[in-house]
Amino acid sequence: MDVKINLERLKNNLMELSKIGKDPSGGISRPSFSKADLEAREWLKDKISCAGLCASQDGAGNIFGTLEGKGKTVMTGSHIDTVINGGMFDGTVGVLSALECLQRIKEEKINHTKPLSMVSFTDEEGNLAGDFLGSRAFTGLIEREILEKGKTQFGPPLKTILENTEFSIDSIMKASEQRPQIEAFIEIHIEQGPLLETEDKFIGVVENIAGKNLWTCLFQGQAGHAGTTPFELRHDAFLGLADFALKGTQYVAKEHYGSMLTIGNAHIHPGSFSIIPDRVEFSLDFRSQSSQTLKEIEKRVLGFAKDISLSRGLYFDYKVIDKTEPVKTSARLKELMIKFCKELDYSYMTLNSGAGHDAQILNSVSDTGMIFIPCEDGISHSPQEGIKWEDLEKAANVLLRVLLALSA
Ligand SMILES: [Zn+2]
């Protein structure tokens, strides 16, 4: 089968979608259920219908475009929501390549037995209630408590945000009820790292997707005058964090190179020039391709926190905000991707994903696979996100062949 995707159309679709949610700072701000996202959803549904696919959505606002068939569904897609002031390729290349592949199959009237479906998942970026709201709801892995109490990254609570939409917490909780049996889920995504570019390869075949623990933590100490309290009498919460950050990162870098630990956010109280900090609240994000390593990191960081609290006279507490398990992609899907890379003479390499993806969540109900494309300088979640169109074309051509092989 020599069918190829239509790059010009795919490119035009990406350019059109990138105009929705333009941020004055130069990037794109399209968090799920924002005004821009609601507009993008209508745009996408229209594109799906115009491509001759059957457009539908579930209670979580996941949008589907389907070509009917018999048996388990072969599914592909990603997300169109963005972080605040993000780029135009993260997620969207997966959704619009999926649309392009199905549109080509439809217009070339290529025979397939199984149903083929493209999907755009709601709130992959976790702007509303933790990462992967849409794919978690779709697979039945969403917790009502997180939706009701879950802290949004910005703006009002989820319940209030949903008032402007046709969705509700009840409808999100019921989203998985209509889910078909899924044979395989394949997602194209930008790499979000520098490996493919450095190794000069067109296609990344993903082997493992990192699992993540996200905590909010605090050290509580005692405030005191910056000029009169001797060092030996201080209970400086900020120094607790400083010790913790250094010990934690050095430990992971030394003992588990390839795994990650990051403190991306910290608030120092009371935040005055002349007062010893009595409290720091901070985020802790640690990730690994191995669930055993995640457990070891968890144990060690709790040990560090305990030791530091003892030596500095502090109190430590933490709350688990999010937890995802590492995932191995399907050997069968990897083999198919590699087979078609070879057939099409596209250079490829296997690699791991340090970032989380909807494919990881879908793994609980289906075989999953991911195709990465190089992104310029490894940059993502930024207006500077960039790709080469030829790389996207190649990835979408591989996807098209994989979909046809799976749905035959
Ligand atoms: Zn993404």
Residues whose N, C-alpha, C, O or C-beta is under 5 A from the ligand:
A	BS01	ZN	D90 G91
